[in-house]
Amino acid sequence: MRSISLMTCAAALCGFAGIATAQDQIDKTGWPSSFTVGSASQGGTYFVYGSGWANLVAEELGLSGGAEVTGGPMQNMALVHTGQAAFGMTTMGPAQESMDGINPIAPGLKMDNVCAMFPMYETPFSITALSSKGIETISDIPDGARIGFGPAGSTSDTYFPRILEDLGVKFERRNGGWTDLGGQLQDGLLDVIAFAVGVPTPAVSQLEAQVDVNIVGFTEEERAQVQAAFPVSAFDIPASTYSTLEEDARAVSMWNFAIAGCDLPESFVYNAVDVVMSDNARMTSIHRSATTTIPANWDKNGVLPWHPGAAKWFNENGASIDLTN
């Protein structure tokens, strides 16, 4: 038994030595000693996903790093642009508005120090209500309904009110973290929550485990109308996502991308991208939405300039990103 223990210990030490050697071989000139990833409120997909990949990168690169609770995509654009966060996560709509200088957090400031890092997943826009409210379709939402749109400045708060107004819904607007809004819905303080987060959404999963809920989809006509008016794509939430669903639910979606400060060292971003994109199984274990965090989806970015370190990694792995334009 003693010899087996010694052999096991020796193997473990060799493993640690191998990791240390691999890290030592990376040129870390100019790298920060720590980093943060701007995510969103607790109870949403961004926080779970962001905490997971932040911890993964920190562990693999031998740095101190983690996710920071934020107001979501709009605030993350501001944090990364100003250097208050090295990395963040955003959706294409808020990214475009931020680059155009119409981010409500800093009106008039063109946030051009933000670069694309890697593709994450699509964010579906979906609606949840208590079954007891009798809201099964968007047209069932009564005038004056109290609707929670997530944190102020989030993708949901930026676009979902416009979408519902375009569909003729009249409502009272409420903001807050997803977990808090879920509690308010359960307590009858809200009539509807309009989610724009990855699926499965932790707050929805928690709700349906405690009360009967309806996940309200779009009709074909409503979806076509929204697609014509907003930068979204058709998306179906699979029935297997939630126990409440008996069939796929029609929705619309926007792509999410990880972002990095454009002035970060090329080798730092290259190696961070390599950690995330080289092991999809580990990413999927963090959150199921990461099944689309794969190299083939590099072309879903039509808004942000690419960070040179990220572009280098993707071009080495089948992409054709041209940094000269």
C-alpha positions in Angstrom: 0.0 0.0 0.0 2.9 2.3 0.8 4.4 1.9 -2.6 1.1 2.6 -4.3 0.7 5.8 -2.3 4.2 7.0 -3.2 3.6 6.3 -6.9 0.3 8.1 -6.7 1.9 11.1 -5.1 4.7 11.1 -7.5 2.2 11.1 -10.4 0.3 13.9 -8.9 3.4 16.0 -8.4 4.4 15.3 -12.0 1.0 16.5 -13.1 1.3 19.7 -11.1 4.8 20.2 -12.4 3.5 19.8 -16.0 0.9 22.5 -15.4 3.4 24.8 -13.9 5.8 24.2 -16.8 3.1 24.9 -19.4 2.2 28.2 -17.6 5.9 29.2 -17.3 6.4 28.8 -21.1 3.7 31.4 -21.8 5.1 34.9 -22.4 3.1 36.9 -19.8 4.8 40.3 -20.5 2.4 43.1 -19.7 -0.3 40.7 -18.3 -2.4 41.9 -15.4 -2.0 39.9 -12.2 -5.8 39.7 -11.8 -8.9 40.3 -13.9 -12.6 40.6 -13.6 -15.4 39.6 -16.0 -18.4 41.9 -16.1 -21.5 39.6 -16.0 -25.0 40.5 -14.8 -27.3 40.0 -11.8 -27.4 36.8 -9.9 -30.1 34.4 -11.0 -29.4 35.0 -14.7 -27.4 33.0 -17.2 -24.7 35.7 -17.6 -23.7 35.4 -13.9 -23.5 31.6 -14.0 -21.8 31.5 -17.4 -19.4 34.4 -16.6 -18.4 33.1 -13.2 -17.6 29.7 -14.8 -15.4 30.9 -17.6 -13.7 33.5 -15.4 -12.8 30.8 -12.9 -11.6 28.4 -15.7 -9.3 31.0 -17.2 -7.9 32.0 -13.8 -7.2 28.4 -13.0 -5.6 27.5 -16.3 -3.5 30.7 -16.6 -2.5 30.9 -13.0 -4.1 34.3 -12.3 -6.6 35.7 -9.9 -9.9 36.3 -11.6 -13.6 36.1 -11.2 -17.0 37.5 -12.3 -18.5 40.8 -11.1 -22.2 41.4 -10.6 -23.2 44.2 -13.0 -26.3 45.6 -14.8 -25.6 43.4 -17.8 -24.5 44.1 -21.4 -24.8 47.9 -21.5 -22.8 48.3 -18.3 -20.3 45.7 -19.3 -19.6 47.7 -22.5 -18.9 50.7 -20.3 -16.7 48.8 -17.8 -14.6 47.2 -20.5 -14.3 50.5 -22.5 -13.0 52.3 -19.5 -10.7 49.5 -18.3 -12.6 48.9 -15.1 -13.1 45.3 -16.2 -10.7 43.4 -18.5 -13.4 41.2 -19.9 -17.2 41.2 -20.1 -20.2 39.9 -21.9 -22.6 41.7 -24.2 -25.2 41.1 -26.9 -25.0 42.5 -30.4 -27.8 45.1 -30.0 -26.3 46.9 -26.9 -22.8 46.5 -28.5 -23.9 48.4 -31.6 -25.7 51.1 -29.5 -22.6 51.6 -27.3 -20.3 51.9 -30.2 -22.7 54.5 -31.8 -22.6 56.6 -28.6 -26.2 55.9 -27.4 -25.5 53.8 -24.4 -27.8 55.2 -21.6 -25.0 54.8 -19.1 -22.8 57.3 -20.9 -24.8 59.1 -23.6 -22.6 60.5 -26.4 -19.6 58.4 -25.5 -18.6 56.1 -28.4 -17.3 53.0 -26.7 -14.6 52.0 -29.2 -12.1 50.4 -26.8 -14.2 47.2 -26.8 -13.2 44.2 -28.9 -14.8 40.9 -29.6 -13.3 37.9 -27.8 -15.4 34.8 -28.5 -19.0 33.7 -29.4 -21.1 32.6 -26.5 -24.7 31.8 -27.3 -28.0 33.2 -28.5 -30.2 35.1 -26.0 -33.9 34.2 -26.4 -36.5 36.8 -25.5 -39.2 34.9 -23.6 -42.1 35.7 -21.2 -43.1 34.0 -17.9 -46.2 34.5 -15.9 -48.0 32.6 -13.1 -50.5 30.1 -14.5 -53.1 31.6 -12.1 -53.0 34.9 -14.1 -54.4 33.2 -17.2 -51.8 34.7 -19.5 -51.1 32.2 -22.2 -50.3 34.5 -25.1 -48.9 38.0 -25.5 -52.4 39.3 -26.4 -53.6 38.0 -23.0 -51.3 40.5 -21.2 -53.8 43.0 -19.7 -53.4 46.8 -20.1 -51.4 48.2 -17.2 -49.7 44.8 -16.4 -46.7 45.1 -14.1 -43.8 43.7 -16.1 -40.3 43.1 -14.8 -37.6 43.7 -17.5 -34.5 42.8 -15.5 -31.7 45.1 -14.4 -31.8 48.7 -15.8 -29.6 48.8 -19.0 -29.7 45.1 -19.6 -30.5 43.6 -23.0 -34.0 42.8 -21.8 -34.6 46.2 -20.4 -33.2 47.9 -23.5 -35.2 45.9 -26.1 -38.1 44.0 -24.6 -40.2 47.1 -23.7 -39.8 48.3 -27.3 -40.8 44.9 -28.6 -43.9 44.7 -26.4 -44.9 48.3 -27.3 -44.5 47.4 -30.9 -47.0 44.5 -30.3 -49.5 46.8 -28.7 -48.9 45.8 -25.0 -49.5 48.6 -22.4 -47.6 48.0 -19.2 -46.0 49.4 -16.0 -42.2 49.0 -16.2 -40.3 47.4 -13.3 -36.6 46.7 -13.0 -34.5 44.5 -10.7 -32.3 41.4 -10.6 -33.8 38.2 -12.0 -33.9 36.4 -8.7 -35.6 39.4 -7.0 -38.1 39.7 -9.9 -38.9 36.0 -9.7 -39.8 36.5 -6.0 -42.0 39.4 -6.8 -43.8 37.4 -9.5 -44.4 34.6 -7.0 -45.7 37.0 -4.4 -48.1 38.6 -6.9 -46.3 41.9 -7.1 -45.6 41.4 -10.8 -47.9 40.0 -13.5 -45.2 39.1 -16.0 -41.4 38.8 -16.3 -39.9 39.5 -19.7 -36.6 37.6 -19.9 -33.8 38.1 -22.3 -31.2 35.7 -21.0 -29.8 32.4 -22.0 -31.8 29.2 -21.5 -32.4 27.4 -19.2 -32.7 30.6 -17.1 -32.0 29.8 -13.4 -34.8 32.1 -12.2 -37.4 30.4 -14.4 -36.2 26.9 -13.4 -36.5 27.9 -9.7 -39.9 29.4 -10.3 -41.4 26.3 -12.0 -40.1 24.1 -9.2 -42.2 26.1 -6.7 -45.3 27.3 -8.6 -47.2 26.7 -11.8 -46.0 29.0 -14.5 -46.7 29.7 -18.2 -43.9 30.3 -20.6 -45.5 32.6 -23.2 -44.3 32.3 -26.8 -44.8 34.5 -29.8 -47.3 33.7 -32.5 -45.8 33.3 -36.0 -47.3 36.7 -36.9 -45.9 38.4 -33.8 -42.4 36.9 -34.4 -42.4 38.1 -38.0 -43.4 41.6 -36.9 -40.7 41.8 -34.3 -38.0 40.4 -36.7 -38.9 43.2 -39.2 -38.5 45.9 -36.5 -35.5 44.8 -34.4 -32.0 43.3 -34.8 -33.2 39.8 -33.7 -33.5 36.3 -35.3 -36.1 33.5 -35.0 -35.4 31.1 -32.1 -37.3 28.2 -30.7 -36.9 27.3 -27.0 -36.8 23.5 -27.0 -39.5 21.8 -25.0 -36.8 19.9 -23.0 -35.5 23.2 -21.6 -38.2 23.5 -18.9 -40.6 20.9 -17.3 -43.4 23.4 -17.9 -43.1 23.3 -21.7 -44.9 20.6 -23.6 -43.7 21.8 -27.0 -41.1 24.2 -28.4 -41.9 27.8 -27.7 -41.5 30.5 -30.4 -39.1 33.3 -29.4 -36.6 35.7 -30.9 -32.9 36.0 -30.0 -29.7 38.0 -30.1 -26.2 36.7 -30.2 -23.9 37.2 -27.1 -20.2 37.6 -27.3 -17.4 37.8 -24.7 -15.6 41.1 -25.0 -12.1 42.4 -24.0 -10.4 45.7 -23.7 -8.8 46.4 -27.1 -5.6 47.5 -25.4 -5.1 44.3 -23.5 -1.9 42.3 -24.4 -2.4 40.1 -27.4 -0.9 37.0 -25.7 -3.2 37.5 -22.7 -6.4 37.5 -24.8 -5.1 34.7 -27.1 -4.5 32.4 -24.2 -7.7 33.2 -22.5 -9.6 32.5 -25.7 -7.7 29.2 -26.0 -8.7 28.1 -22.6 -12.4 28.7 -23.3 -12.6 27.5 -26.9 -10.4 24.4 -26.6 -12.6 22.5 -24.2 -16.3 22.8 -25.0 -17.2 19.9 -22.7 -16.0 21.9 -19.6 -17.8 25.0 -20.8 -21.0 23.0 -21.3 -20.7 21.7 -17.8 -20.7 25.3 -16.6 -24.0 26.0 -18.5 -25.9 24.2 -21.2 -26.0 27.3 -23.3 -22.3 26.9 -24.0 -23.0 24.2 -26.6 -22.8 27.1 -29.1 -19.5 28.4 -27.6 -17.6 26.9 -30.5 -15.1 28.2 -33.1 -17.6 27.8 -36.0 -19.7 30.6 -34.6 -17.0 33.3 -34.9 -18.9 34.7 -37.9 -21.9 35.7 -35.7 -20.1 38.9 -34.8 -21.1 41.6 -37.3 -20.7 44.6 -34.9 -17.5 44.7 -32.8 -13.9 44.8 -34.0 -11.9 41.7 -33.1 -9.1 41.8 -30.5 -5.9 40.9 -32.3 -5.2 38.0 -29.8 -8.7 36.6 -30.4 -8.5 37.0 -34.1 -5.1 35.2 -34.1 -6.6 32.2 -32.3 -9.7 31.9 -34.5 -7.7 32.3 -37.7 -5.5 29.5 -36.5 -8.6 27.4 -36.1 -10.5 27.8 -39.3 -11.7 31.4 -39.3 -11.0 34.2 -41.8 -10.9 37.4 -39.8 -9.3 40.3 -41.6 -7.9 42.9 -39.1 -6.9 45.3 -41.9 -10.4 46.6 -42.4 
